[in-house]
Amino acid sequence: MARLTEQAQGKRAARIVLSMIAEPGDPATGHVLAHLGGVETLRLRVRRAGARPWTSGRGALA
């Protein structure tokens, strides 16, 4: 899955990939996306694959 970040270097490509792996309408993902941008949000999401780092609950950012 780390290759997703390599393939999605552009902002638009990163947002497309995020739309495929994030829950639709997830406010926490939207918050991170608004503050960090698509590429960085995707990098964080891929790095923490399996442990959704910005969902409510354990270790949430939002």
Rosetta blueprint (number, residue, H / E / L):
1 M L
2 A L
3 R H
4 L H
5 T H
6 E H
7 Q H
8 A L
9 Q L
10 G L
11 K H
12 R H
13 A H
14 A H
15 R H
16 I H
17 V H
18 L H
19 S H
20 M H
21 I H
22 A L
23 E L
24 P L
25 G L
26 D L
27 P H
28 A H
29 T H
30 G H
31 H H
32 V H
33 L H
34 A H
35 H H
36 L H
37 G L
38 G H
39 V H
40 E H
41 T H
42 L H
43 R H
44 L H
45 R H
46 V H
47 R H
48 R L
49 A L
50 G L
51 A L
52 R L
53 P L
54 W L
55 T L
56 S L
57 G L
58 R L
59 G L
60 A L
61 L L
62 A L
